[in-house]
Amino acid sequence: MLTCSNRVLLRRVDTRRRRSISASAQMNAGSNATQINQITLKVTPLTPENIKPFGQIISSSEDGKLFDQDDAQLVLNQGTPRFYIMRLPARGLRFHRITYHGRVTQCLGGLTPPHSWYMALAAPSGSLERYPQPEDIRVFRIPFGSFIKLEVGTWHAGPLFSEPGAMDFYNLELADTNVTDHNTHDYRRHSNTEFIVEDDHLPTASSA
């Protein structure tokens, strides 16, 4: 038989249970609200034609060859050129920021044989407000022994790679590019979005 004090105790227990359920539901709702939207980008075959809207791919040529349109067409006249080697840690094949430099072309080449690496590129827009939409972005795999030249204003994310643990790259830009000309859009901050690179042409363990 329930006494008055027992009924009060049951009501208190039931109230606590409802509060616990409500708090759990709010936590789950908050978790769902912050879930990252992931967009997969397939790798585009690397050809001079495919990369032309964004820059150039440069590979070896015979000694003595004269300068022509196939050589890197550089814009380095708005500051002091800086040619250096940078070491980057592996961050995986994903990104949520994309950047452009509005005063200089940029050249990037891998120095860690035999590893290839990836760059996500979008055509210049000239404005942070006109950042690339997902359908504007192309991803290329850059083989060891080649380098890419990015046009002035080309949006880019990378170099991207998942192995080895670190890679060296040579980089040609201006001395103050990363200080005064580093224009970045953050998709995660703007729309809770990140991009995942998927390369269907990589050999698998079963086919190796």
C-alpha positions as CSV (number, residue, x, y, z in Angstrom):
1,M,0.0,0.0,0.0
2,L,1.4,3.4,-1.0
3,T,1.5,6.0,1.6
4,C,1.5,9.7,1.0
5,S,5.3,9.9,1.4
6,N,5.8,7.0,-1.0
7,R,3.7,8.8,-3.7
8,V,5.8,11.9,-3.2
9,L,9.0,9.8,-3.6
10,L,7.7,8.2,-6.8
11,R,6.8,11.6,-8.3
12,R,10.3,12.9,-7.4
13,V,11.9,9.8,-9.1
14,D,9.6,10.2,-12.2
15,T,10.5,13.9,-12.4
16,R,14.2,13.2,-12.3
17,R,13.8,10.5,-15.1
18,R,11.9,13.0,-17.3
19,R,14.6,15.6,-16.7
20,S,17.3,13.0,-17.6
21,I,15.5,11.9,-20.8
22,S,15.0,15.6,-21.8
23,A,18.7,16.4,-21.2
24,S,19.7,13.3,-23.3
25,A,17.4,14.4,-26.1
26,Q,18.9,17.9,-26.1
27,M,22.4,16.5,-26.2
28,N,21.5,14.2,-29.2
29,A,19.9,17.2,-30.9
30,G,23.0,19.2,-30.4
31,S,25.1,16.4,-31.7
32,N,23.0,16.1,-34.9
33,A,23.2,19.9,-35.3
34,T,27.0,19.8,-35.4
35,Q,27.3,16.8,-37.7
36,I,29.8,17.6,-40.5
37,N,28.5,17.5,-44.0
38,Q,31.0,15.5,-46.0
39,I,31.3,15.9,-49.8
40,T,33.3,13.4,-51.9
41,L,35.4,14.7,-54.7
42,K,36.6,12.3,-57.4
43,V,40.1,12.7,-58.8
44,T,40.2,14.2,-62.3
45,P,42.7,12.8,-64.8
46,L,45.8,15.0,-64.9
47,T,46.2,16.4,-68.5
48,P,47.3,19.8,-69.7
49,E,43.8,20.4,-70.9
50,N,42.1,19.5,-67.7
51,I,44.3,21.6,-65.5
52,K,44.4,24.6,-67.9
53,P,41.6,26.6,-66.1
54,F,43.7,26.5,-63.0
55,G,47.3,26.5,-64.1
56,Q,49.9,24.2,-65.7
57,I,51.5,20.8,-65.2
58,I,55.2,20.8,-65.9
59,S,57.3,17.7,-66.4
60,S,60.9,17.1,-67.6
61,S,62.1,18.4,-71.0
62,E,65.3,17.9,-72.9
63,D,68.3,20.1,-72.1
64,G,68.6,22.9,-74.6
65,K,64.9,23.2,-75.3
66,L,63.9,26.9,-75.9
67,F,61.3,28.6,-73.7
68,D,57.8,28.3,-75.0
69,Q,54.2,28.1,-73.9
70,D,54.7,24.7,-72.3
71,D,57.1,26.2,-69.8
72,A,55.7,27.7,-66.5
73,Q,54.3,31.1,-67.3
74,L,55.2,33.0,-64.1
75,V,54.0,36.2,-62.5
76,L,56.6,37.3,-59.9
77,N,56.8,41.1,-60.5
78,Q,54.8,42.3,-57.5
79,G,57.3,41.5,-54.8
80,T,60.5,39.6,-53.9
81,P,60.3,36.0,-55.2
82,R,60.8,33.3,-52.6
83,F,61.9,29.8,-53.6
84,Y,62.1,27.4,-50.7
85,I,61.6,23.9,-49.5
86,M,58.7,23.3,-47.0
87,R,58.0,20.1,-45.0
88,L,54.4,19.2,-44.5
89,P,53.0,16.5,-42.2
90,A,50.4,14.0,-43.6
91,R,46.9,15.3,-42.9
92,G,45.0,12.8,-45.0
93,L,42.9,13.2,-48.1
94,R,40.4,15.7,-46.7
95,F,40.1,19.5,-46.4
96,H,37.7,22.2,-45.3
97,R,39.7,25.4,-46.2
98,I,40.6,26.7,-49.7
99,T,42.9,29.6,-50.4
100,Y,43.9,31.9,-53.3
101,H,46.8,34.3,-53.8
102,G,45.9,37.4,-55.8
103,R,49.3,38.8,-56.7
104,V,51.5,35.8,-57.8
105,T,51.6,32.5,-59.6
106,Q,52.6,29.6,-57.4
107,C,54.7,26.6,-58.2
108,L,54.6,23.4,-56.1
109,G,56.6,20.2,-56.6
110,G,57.1,17.1,-54.4
111,L,60.6,16.1,-53.4
112,T,59.9,12.8,-51.6
113,P,60.2,9.9,-54.1
114,P,58.3,8.1,-55.2
115,H,55.1,9.5,-53.7
116,S,52.4,11.3,-55.5
117,W,50.2,13.9,-53.9
118,Y,46.9,15.8,-54.5
119,M,45.8,19.3,-55.0
120,A,42.2,20.6,-55.0
121,L,41.8,23.5,-57.4
122,A,39.1,25.9,-58.5
123,A,39.2,28.7,-61.1
124,P,40.0,32.3,-60.0
125,S,37.1,34.4,-58.9
126,G,39.0,37.4,-57.5
127,S,36.9,37.7,-54.3
128,L,36.5,35.9,-51.0
129,E,32.7,36.4,-51.4
130,R,32.8,34.4,-54.6
131,Y,34.3,31.3,-53.1
132,P,34.1,28.0,-55.1
133,Q,31.0,25.9,-54.9
134,P,31.5,22.1,-54.6
135,E,30.8,21.6,-58.3
136,D,33.6,24.1,-59.1
137,I,36.4,22.1,-57.4
138,R,38.6,19.6,-59.2
139,V,41.2,17.4,-57.6
140,F,44.4,16.2,-59.3
141,R,47.0,13.6,-58.4
142,I,50.4,15.0,-59.0
143,P,53.1,12.4,-59.7
144,F,56.6,12.6,-58.4
145,G,58.8,14.2,-61.0
146,S,56.3,16.8,-62.1
147,F,55.2,20.2,-60.6
148,I,52.2,22.4,-60.9
149,K,52.0,26.1,-61.6
150,L,48.9,27.8,-60.3
151,E,47.6,30.9,-62.1
152,V,47.2,34.1,-60.2
153,G,44.1,33.8,-58.0
154,T,43.6,30.0,-58.4
155,W,41.8,28.6,-55.4
156,H,43.7,25.7,-53.9
157,A,43.8,23.2,-51.0
158,G,46.8,21.1,-50.5
159,P,49.3,19.5,-51.0
160,L,47.2,16.6,-49.7
161,F,48.5,13.2,-48.9
162,S,48.0,10.4,-46.4
163,E,51.4,8.8,-46.6
164,P,54.3,8.9,-45.8
165,G,54.2,10.7,-42.4
166,A,55.7,13.9,-44.0
167,M,56.8,15.1,-47.4
168,D,59.1,17.9,-48.7
169,F,57.9,20.3,-51.4
170,Y,59.6,23.1,-53.2
171,N,57.5,26.2,-53.3
172,L,57.9,29.3,-55.5
173,E,55.8,32.4,-54.5
174,L,56.6,35.8,-53.1
175,A,58.4,36.6,-49.8
176,D,55.2,37.9,-48.2
177,T,52.6,35.7,-49.9
178,N,51.6,34.0,-46.7
179,V,51.4,37.3,-44.8
180,T,49.7,39.8,-47.1
181,D,48.1,37.6,-49.8
182,H,46.6,34.6,-48.1
183,N,42.9,34.7,-48.8
184,T,41.0,31.7,-47.3
185,H,37.4,30.4,-47.2
186,D,36.6,28.0,-44.4
187,Y,33.7,25.7,-45.4
188,R,33.4,24.1,-42.0
189,R,32.9,27.5,-40.3
190,H,30.6,28.8,-43.1
191,S,28.5,25.7,-43.7
192,N,29.8,22.8,-41.5
193,T,31.2,21.1,-44.6
194,E,34.4,19.3,-45.4
195,F,35.6,17.5,-48.6
196,I,36.9,14.0,-48.9
197,V,39.2,13.0,-51.9
198,E,38.5,9.7,-53.5
199,D,40.9,8.3,-56.1
200,D,39.5,5.4,-58.1
201,H,42.7,4.9,-60.0
202,L,44.9,4.0,-57.0
203,P,46.0,0.3,-57.0
204,T,44.4,-1.8,-54.3
205,A,46.1,-4.5,-52.3
206,S,44.2,-7.2,-54.2
207,S,45.4,-5.9,-57.6
208,A,49.0,-5.2,-56.5
